Amino acid sequence: MGELDLVVERRGTVVFVEVKTRSDADFGGAAARVDAAKVRRLSRVAAIYLSDHGLWERPTRFDVVTVERRRWWWTVHHIRDAFRADLGRMV
């Protein structure tokens, strides 16, 4: 079905984190790789995860962490609430 990069709990909220890495910022950088199709796949897998682990009633959030190379160093950005998903429609 797919994979989840990270699943963490933060103050009672189940947080699904997608990590994207790019060696350059061309074509929108790493964040641009989380497109509509990727959001649908992540949402579907998250719904299955919640169901399988008895966490369906818990609040959820989807974050994205980007890691991009900038000449001689790497930058890391955390995008909280990167997108919303109607998980009730996934199962």
Wavefront OBJ file of the C-alpha trace (Angstrom):
o trace
v 0.000 0.000 0.000
v 2.797 2.426 0.816
v 5.046 3.556 3.589
v 5.082 6.119 6.349
v 8.439 7.761 7.052
v 7.685 8.682 10.672
v 4.731 8.290 12.988
v 5.091 10.162 16.270
v 2.871 11.290 19.101
v 2.926 14.906 20.183
v 0.710 15.888 23.125
v -1.927 13.306 22.266
v -1.890 13.960 18.513
v -0.739 11.287 16.076
v 1.642 13.032 13.676
v 2.483 11.486 10.316
v 5.738 12.948 8.988
v 6.836 12.727 5.369
v 10.578 13.340 4.881
v 11.801 14.594 1.507
v 15.435 15.086 0.526
v 16.844 16.892 -2.508
v 20.389 17.677 -3.509
v 19.231 20.987 -5.031
v 16.271 23.367 -4.905
v 15.426 23.106 -8.622
v 11.793 22.611 -9.613
v 10.399 23.767 -6.269
v 12.737 21.857 -4.008
v 11.882 18.967 -1.740
v 8.475 20.275 -0.609
v 7.222 20.283 -4.206
v 7.613 16.503 -4.285
v 4.618 16.171 -1.946
v 2.008 16.515 -4.678
v -1.706 15.615 -4.735
v -1.014 11.970 -5.604
v 1.476 11.668 -2.722
v -1.038 13.247 -0.325
v -3.676 10.677 -1.369
v -1.253 7.770 -0.846
v -0.085 9.061 2.543
v -3.677 9.638 3.657
v -4.692 6.121 2.672
v -1.774 4.513 4.505
v -2.340 6.736 7.560
v -5.990 5.649 7.727
v -4.907 2.007 7.674
v -2.310 2.686 10.374
v -4.887 4.373 12.635
v -7.331 1.512 12.143
v -4.745 -1.237 12.707
v -3.470 0.393 15.919
v -6.817 1.367 17.445
v -6.039 5.077 17.151
v -8.948 6.104 14.967
v -10.423 8.542 17.518
v -7.139 10.375 18.115
v -6.445 13.774 16.554
v -4.040 13.586 13.618
v -1.695 15.904 11.771
v 0.434 15.624 8.632
v 3.845 17.313 8.652
v 6.589 17.447 6.036
v 10.307 17.696 6.792
v 12.512 18.807 3.927
v 16.264 18.329 3.711
v 18.001 20.227 0.911
v 21.608 20.754 -0.052
v 22.742 24.375 -0.317
v 26.274 24.437 -1.710
v 28.376 23.198 1.236
v 25.678 22.608 3.822
v 22.253 21.074 4.238
v 19.104 22.865 5.407
v 16.265 21.207 7.266
v 12.741 22.664 7.401
v 9.763 21.385 9.346
v 6.377 22.213 7.798
v 3.730 21.660 10.458
v 0.205 20.868 9.211
v 1.537 20.642 5.658
v -1.813 19.303 4.421
v -5.191 18.108 5.657
v -6.741 14.756 4.887
v -10.313 13.541 5.268
v -9.318 10.213 6.774
v -12.941 9.182 7.350
v -13.337 8.799 3.606
v -10.266 6.565 3.294
v -11.624 3.378 4.878
l 1 2 3 4 5 6 7 8 9 10 11 12 13 14 15 16 17 18 19 20 21 22 23 24 25 26 27 28 29 30 31 32 33 34 35 36 37 38 39 40 41 42 43 44 45 46 47 48 49 50 51 52 53 54 55 56 57 58 59 60 61 62 63 64 65 66 67 68 69 70 71 72 73 74 75 76 77 78 79 80 81 82 83 84 85 86 87 88 89 90 91
